[in-house]
């Protein structure tokens, strides 16, 4: 039995919004989620806010309090956190546990990022770490994984490119996605090379944006209606063991297994997945860790159309990071918002028919070895 449920969601369009502040975007998403839930501000008993970059870029702190005050929330516990790309889903994990433990009847989760700023660079993954000094951070580390997967399993550059084409096709049906113009396989392959074999269209774009949701206890959710139960929320951290297997993320496999065990399901029970497709090879590797296909067959899965809308197991029908955009701390929350929207049958032209169970998958802090952080959330049923 689920011990918490999502009763309200909100999300801004992802894109380039130089005239809009981080707080303004977050307030927009948070207000939308609160309104969607039907709750009054006084019924919210806790707030969890995720942001990965504001402190480094702007020197800002305690942003969550500023955001939640704007929608009428005060005198409640507020947690501000950063956990790279899993910042938003980590906030969800903490919020879920608070509700499941009976500490609150309803809480709000929000993630927001402002990335279109002058002189923005890659997230600092640790200047003193060997991988950083060698340049083995994204996208180079993902390129290494692509080369290894191609060598070990025969995955082709065309199969990698098909992930980008598929997700852009899905984004055409999502009015809040950053890039909605269709692309062809030929365009992906001919795009400027970033790190061999990954071209620019195989790398996710930075974006501004925010997403939010309201979590409630089962008793309150039953009164509200339109609730989507949470069956599992998993957070785990990678290892620093060497040598690492570049064709597999151990944390990815371990985290997915834990999520299935907690939810009492298997991969065959999923109707859709939102996964962390920061680069095309990442989505293929996640297929395998999620058990959507055997190891080494991720390339075949996408080339056969199984992960397209209308296929056996649609993946990233929102457009994913590759086309919806990747405002780091908003991404993990946005993935859950998409799953909730699908399970409510409110996704319009991108609706997965008959969707009952979905999984939101996020990872953060990839190194030349393992992932630093992994989250998985199973909803529905």
C-alpha positions in Angstrom: 0.0 0.0 0.0 1.3 3.4 -0.9 2.2 5.6 2.0 2.0 8.9 0.1 0.5 10.3 -3.1 1.0 13.2 -5.5 -2.1 15.4 -5.5 -0.8 18.5 -7.4 1.7 19.3 -10.1 3.1 22.4 -11.8 5.8 23.1 -14.4 7.0 26.0 -16.4 8.0 25.8 -20.1 11.7 25.0 -20.3 13.8 27.3 -22.4 15.8 30.5 -22.4 14.2 33.2 -20.1 16.8 35.9 -19.5 14.2 38.3 -18.3 12.8 36.0 -15.7 14.5 35.3 -12.3 15.0 32.0 -10.7 12.6 32.8 -7.9 9.9 34.0 -10.4 10.1 30.7 -12.3 10.0 28.6 -9.1 7.0 30.6 -7.8 5.1 30.0 -11.0 5.6 26.3 -10.8 4.9 26.1 -7.1 1.7 28.2 -7.3 0.5 26.0 -10.2 1.1 22.8 -8.1 -0.7 24.3 -5.1 -3.7 25.4 -7.2 -3.8 22.0 -8.9 -3.9 20.2 -5.5 -6.9 22.2 -4.2 -5.2 22.7 -0.9 -5.0 26.0 1.0 -1.5 27.3 1.9 -2.2 26.7 5.5 -2.5 23.0 4.9 1.1 22.6 3.6 3.3 21.5 6.5 6.7 21.4 5.0 8.7 22.5 2.0 11.6 21.0 0.0 13.4 23.1 -2.5 16.2 22.0 -4.9 18.7 24.1 -6.8 22.2 23.1 -8.0 23.8 26.3 -9.3 22.4 29.5 -7.7 24.8 29.5 -4.8 27.8 29.1 -7.1 26.6 31.5 -9.8 24.8 34.2 -7.7 25.8 33.6 -4.1 22.1 33.0 -3.3 21.0 30.8 -0.4 17.8 29.8 1.4 15.9 30.3 -1.9 13.2 27.8 -0.9 12.0 30.2 1.8 11.8 33.0 -0.7 9.8 30.9 -3.2 7.4 29.4 -0.7 6.7 32.8 1.0 5.6 34.1 -2.3 2.7 31.6 -2.4 1.7 32.1 1.2 3.7 29.4 2.9 5.6 30.4 6.1 6.3 29.1 9.6 6.9 25.6 8.2 10.2 23.6 8.0 11.9 24.3 4.7 14.9 22.3 3.4 17.2 23.6 0.6 19.4 21.1 -1.1 21.8 20.3 -4.0 22.6 16.9 -5.4 23.6 17.6 -9.0 21.1 16.3 -11.6 19.2 14.4 -8.9 18.7 17.5 -6.8 14.9 17.7 -7.5 14.3 14.0 -7.2 16.3 13.9 -4.0 14.0 16.6 -2.6 11.1 14.4 -3.6 12.7 11.4 -1.8 13.0 13.5 1.5 9.5 14.8 1.1 8.1 11.3 0.5 9.8 10.0 3.6 8.5 12.9 5.7 4.9 12.1 4.7 5.4 8.3 4.9 6.7 8.7 8.4 3.7 10.7 9.5 5.6 14.0 10.0 3.3 15.9 7.7 0.0 15.5 6.0 1.0 17.5 3.0 4.3 19.0 1.7 5.5 20.8 -1.3 8.5 20.0 -3.5 10.0 22.4 -6.0 13.1 22.4 -8.2 14.3 25.3 -10.3 17.4 26.3 -12.2 18.6 29.5 -14.0 21.3 28.4 -16.5 21.2 31.0 -19.2 23.7 33.3 -17.6 26.9 34.9 -18.8 30.1 32.7 -18.6 28.2 29.7 -17.5 30.3 26.5 -17.6 29.9 22.9 -16.6 28.9 22.0 -13.1 32.0 21.8 -10.9 32.4 18.1 -10.2 35.4 18.6 -8.0 38.5 20.4 -9.1 40.8 18.2 -7.1 39.4 14.9 -8.4 41.5 13.0 -10.9 38.7 12.6 -13.4 38.1 16.3 -13.5 41.8 17.0 -14.0 41.9 14.6 -16.9 38.7 16.0 -18.4 36.7 12.9 -17.8 33.5 14.6 -16.9 30.4 15.1 -19.1 30.3 14.9 -22.0 33.7 13.1 -22.2 32.8 10.4 -19.7 29.6 9.6 -21.7 31.5 9.4 -24.9 33.8 6.8 -23.3 30.8 4.8 -22.3 29.4 5.0 -25.9 32.7 3.8 -27.3 32.9 0.9 -24.8 29.3 -0.1 -25.5 29.9 0.0 -29.3 33.0 -2.1 -28.9 31.5 -4.6 -26.5 28.0 -5.1 -28.0 28.2 -3.7 -31.6 25.9 -0.7 -30.8 26.0 1.6 -33.8 26.2 5.4 -34.2 22.8 5.2 -36.0 21.2 3.6 -32.9 22.7 6.3 -30.7 21.3 9.0 -33.0 17.8 7.4 -33.1 17.4 8.2 -29.4 17.7 11.9 -30.2 15.3 11.6 -33.2 12.7 9.8 -31.0 12.8 12.2 -28.2 12.5 15.2 -30.4 9.5 13.6 -32.0 7.9 13.2 -28.6 8.8 16.9 -27.7 6.7 18.0 -30.7 3.7 17.0 -28.6 4.8 18.7 -25.5 4.1 22.5 -25.5 6.5 23.0 -22.5 9.5 21.4 -24.2 12.4 23.6 -25.2 13.1 22.1 -28.7 10.1 21.0 -30.7 11.3 21.2 -34.3 11.6 17.6 -35.7 15.1 16.3 -36.6 16.2 13.5 -38.9 18.7 10.8 -38.3 20.9 12.4 -41.0 20.8 15.8 -39.2 21.8 14.2 -35.9 24.8 12.4 -37.4 25.9 15.5 -39.4 25.7 17.8 -36.4 29.0 19.2 -35.1 31.0 16.7 -33.2 31.3 17.4 -29.4 33.2 14.3 -28.2 33.5 11.3 -30.6 31.0 9.7 -31.2 28.5 12.2 -29.7 27.4 15.1 -31.9 25.7 18.2 -30.6 22.2 16.9 -31.2 23.1 13.9 -28.9 23.8 16.2 -26.0 21.1 17.7 -23.8 20.7 21.5 -23.9 21.0 23.7 -20.8 17.7 25.5 -20.0 15.9 27.7 -17.5 12.8 26.2 -15.8 11.1 25.0 -12.7 8.8 22.2 -11.6 6.8 21.5 -8.4 4.4 19.1 -6.8 2.4 18.5 -3.7 2.7 15.2 -1.8 0.0 14.1 0.7 -0.8 11.3 3.0 -3.1 8.6 1.7 -6.0 9.8 3.9 -5.7 13.4 2.6 -5.2 12.2 -0.9 -8.4 10.2 -0.8 -10.3 13.3 0.1 -8.7 15.4 -2.6 -9.1 13.0 -5.6 -7.0 12.8 -8.7 -4.2 11.5 -6.6 -1.4 9.3 -8.0 0.1 6.9 -5.4 3.8 6.6 -4.9 4.9 3.0 -4.8 8.7 3.5 -4.3 11.2 6.3 -3.8 14.8 5.2 -3.9 18.0 7.2 -3.4 21.5 5.7 -3.6 25.1 6.6 -4.1 27.8 5.1 -6.3 31.1 3.6 -5.3 34.7 4.5 -6.0 35.8 0.9 -6.6 38.2 0.3 -9.5 38.3 -0.8 -12.2 34.8 0.4 -13.2 32.7 -1.2 -15.9 32.1 1.6 -18.5 29.4 -0.3 -20.3 27.3 -0.5 -17.1 26.6 1.8 -14.1 26.5 -0.4 -11.0 24.5 2.2 -9.2 22.0 2.2 -12.0 21.4 -1.5 -11.8 21.3 -1.5 -8.0 19.0 1.4 -7.7 16.5 0.1 -10.3 16.5 -3.3 -8.5 15.8 -1.6 -5.2 12.9 0.4 -6.7 11.3 -2.6 -8.2 11.6 -4.5 -4.9 10.1 -1.6 -2.9 7.3 -1.2 -5.4 6.5 -4.9 -5.6 6.8 -4.9 -9.4 9.1 -5.9 -12.2 10.1 -4.0 -15.4 7.4 -5.9 -17.3 4.8 -4.0 -15.2 5.9 -0.6 -16.4 3.8 1.3 -18.9 6.2 4.2 -19.4 9.6 5.6 -18.2 11.1 9.1 -17.9 14.9 8.6 -17.7 18.0 10.7 -17.5 18.9 11.0 -21.2 21.6 13.7 -20.8 23.3 12.1 -23.8 22.0 9.5 -26.2 24.2 6.7 -24.9 22.8 7.3 -21.4 19.3 6.4 -22.4 20.5 3.2 -24.0 22.4 2.2 -20.9 19.4 3.0 -18.7 17.2 0.7 -20.8 19.4 -2.1 -19.8 19.7 -1.2 -16.1 15.9 -0.8 -15.9 15.5 -4.3 -17.3 13.7 -3.2 -20.4 16.0 -5.4 -22.4 19.0 -7.6 -21.7 22.5 -6.0 -21.4 23.9 -5.0 -24.8 20.5 -4.8 -26.5 19.6 -1.2 -25.8 20.6 -0.1 -29.2 18.3 -2.7 -30.8 15.4 -1.7 -28.5 15.4 1.9 -29.8 16.0 1.0 -33.4 13.0 -1.4 -33.3 10.8 1.5 -32.1 9.9 -0.2 -28.8 10.6 3.0 -26.8 8.6 5.3 -29.0 5.1 6.6 -28.1 2.9 3.7 -29.2 5.7 1.1 -28.7 6.0 -1.6 -26.1 7.5 0.6 -23.4 7.5 4.4 -24.3 10.5 6.2 -22.8 10.8 10.0 -22.4 7.5 10.9 -24.0 8.0 14.4 -22.6 11.0 14.9 -24.9 13.5 14.0 -22.2 16.5 16.0 -21.3 17.6 16.0 -24.9 14.6 18.0 -26.2 12.5 19.1 -23.2 15.7 20.6 -21.8 17.8 20.1 -18.6 17.5 22.8 -16.0 19.5 20.7 -13.6 17.5 20.8 -10.3 14.1 21.0 -12.0 14.7 17.9 -14.1 14.0 15.2 -11.4 10.8 16.9 -10.4 9.7 17.5 -14.0 10.1 13.7 -14.7 7.7 12.9 -11.9 5.3 15.6 -13.0 5.3 14.0 -16.5 4.5 10.5 -15.0 1.7 12.0 -12.9 0.3 13.8 -15.9 0.3 10.5 -17.9 -1.3 8.5 -15.1 -4.0 11.1 -14.8 -4.7 10.7 -18.5 -4.0 14.5 -19.0 -1.1 14.4 -21.4 -3.0 15.2 -24.6 -1.4 14.1 -27.8 1.5 12.5 -26.1 -0.7 10.4 -23.8 0.4 6.8 -23.4 -2.8 4.7 -23.8 -3.8 2.8 -20.7 -0.9 4.0 -18.6 -1.1 2.7 -15.0 2.4 2.5 -13.7 5.4 4.7 -14.5 8.9 5.1 -13.3 11.0 8.4 -13.1 14.7 7.7 -13.2 17.5 10.3 -12.6 21.2 10.2 -12.1 23.7 12.8 -11.2 27.5 13.4 -11.0 28.7 10.9 -13.6 32.4 10.2 -13.3 34.7 8.0 -15.4 33.7 5.4 -12.9 30.3 5.2 -11.3 27.4 7.7 -10.8 27.6 9.8 -7.7 23.8 9.8 -7.1 20.8 7.9 -8.4 17.1 8.2 -7.8 14.1 6.1 -8.9 10.4 6.8 -8.2 7.6 4.4 -9.1 4.1 5.8 -9.3 0.6 4.5 -10.0 -0.9 1.1 -9.8 
